[in-house]
Amino acid sequence: MRKMTEQHLINAFGGESQAHMRYLHFGNQAEKEKYYNVARLFRAIAHAEYVHAGDHHRELRHLDGGFVANSMAAFGPGDSLKNLKLAIDGETYEIEEMYPAYIEVAKFQGEKRAQRSFEWSYASEKMHKQLFERALDSVNSGKDIDLGPVQVCEVCGYTFEGEAPDRCPICGAPINKFTAFK
């Protein structure tokens, strides 16, 4: 694997891993504040970030040794309002800067499997941002978000609200590959 794409996979793995843990903690905080659906949303998206990290990790199976991951990570947890803003900032960075650049480099370097891993994450992050923005609007109004089941594809991490489709619109995985957070 070409070194630049490899480093981008390492960075993406680090960022997604941190997002996974951060969102679990944010979910616990939301639950303490009695925003039970916001907590469920954080936990569902934490799971999607875990899937993304796993996809990137599989593409790095050839590595042996220690490497440094340079990842944009939000720190300074607080109440749910602050945590949602941090989550939106992180998703925005991935959508507007990180994944578009990583996709183009992987494409340029002919690293098709890395490109696919980045594209799957990129497609999912757009929905994460939309869901977090809805949750922020609710919490800004002092209410929990009105939220149906949140589905996460176990193959690519695609996340959305509603019933699972017959096939994932991103990776084509069958309906039995979705996990519902109800």
N, C-alpha and C positions, 0 to 999 in steps of 0.2 A: 504494500500500500504506500502511496505517495505520502511524504512526511507532513505536508500541510493539511491534507484531508485527515490524516491520522490524528494530528493535534486537535483539529476541530472536533473529531469524535470524542477524544479525551475530554475536551472542554464541555461538550454537550452532555456527556455522561455525568460529569461533575455537577453541572448546572441542574440537570433533571433530578439527580440524586438529592441535591440540596432542596429543590422545590418539593420533592416528595416529603421529606422530613419537616420542612417549614410548614407545609399545608396541613400535615397531621397535627402539629402544635397549634396552628391557627384554628383548626377545627375544634380542638379541646377548649380554646378560649371562647369561641362562639357558643359552644355548649354551656359554658359557665355563665354566659350572658343570656342564656335561654333563647338563642337564635338556633334552634335545632335544625332547621333546613339549611341554614348557612353552614353549620357544622357538617351536615351530610354532604353538601356541595364541596366543601374543602376536602373531605375524605375521599369522595369520588375522584376529584381532580388529582389528589395525591396519588391515588392508584394509577391514574393515567400517566402521571409523571414517572412512576415506577416502571410502567410498561415501556415508556420512551427510553429510560435509562437502560433497561434490559436490551432493547433493540440496538442501541449504540454499543453496549458492552459486547454483544455477540459479534459485532463487526471488528472488535479489538482483540479477538481471541488469539491472534498471532503474536501479541506482545508478551514480553517476558522482562520483568524489571519494574522499577518505579518511575512514574512520570508525574508531572505537575499539571493539574487541571486549572486553567484560568477561566473562571466562570463568574458571570454577573450574578450576585446573590444579594437579596434584600435582607437586611438585618435590622434589629431594633423592634422586636414584636411589641405590640400594645393591645389595645382593645380591638374589637372586630372591625370597626370603622378604619382604623389605621392598617390593620392586617389586610383588609380588602384592597386598600389603596396600594400597599406594597405588592400584593399579588398582581394587580392590574399593571403596575409598573414593570414587573418581571415579564409578564406575558407580552406586553407591548415591545419590550426590548427584543424578545425572541422573534416576534412577528416582523418588526420593522428593520432590525439590524442583523441579529445573529443568524437565524436560519436562512434568510435570503442570500447572505454572503457565503455561508457554508454550502448551500446547494449549488451555487454558481462555481465555487472552487472544485467541489466534487465532480461536477459535470465537466469542467475544463480538464480535470486530471483523469477523466475516464473511470472514476470510482463509482460504478453504478449501484452497488449495494449500499455504500455510505450515502449516496444521493437519495436512495429510496428511504433510508432510515431518517434522514433529515426532512424529506418531504412529508413523511407520515407525521412526524412531530409538528412540523409547521402547520399542517392542515388542522391538527387538533388544538394547537395553541390559540387559533382564531376563535374557536368556540369557547375555550376556557375564558378568554378575555370577555366575551359577550356575557357569559354566565356570571362572572364576577362583577361586571358592571351592573347587571340586574340586581344582584345581591347588595351592592353598594347603594343603589337607589332605595332599596327597601330599608336597609339599616339607617340610612340618612333620614328616613321618615320615622325611625323608631320601631320598625316592624321587621319581622322575619320575612324572608322571601317566600312567595307562593311557588312551590316547586314540585313537579311531578317526579316520576322515577328518573334517575340520571343513569344513563347507560354508558359503559366503557368497553371498548373493543379490546380484548386481551392480546390481539396480534399487533395492532398499530397504536392503540391508546386513544382512538377517536372517541370523543365525549359529546353527548347531547342529552337533552331532556326529551322524554317520551318513551314509547314502546320500541323495542329492538326491531330493526328491519330484518328482512330475510338474509340480506348480505350487507356487510359494511361498505358504505359508499367510498371509503378511502382505499382499503386493502382487499376488499372482496371476501373477507372472512364470513363464514356462515353464522346464522343467528345464535347457535349454541356457543359461540366464542364471545358473547357479550355478558358482562356482569352488571346487574342492576343494583343501584343504591337507592333503596326505598325508605 
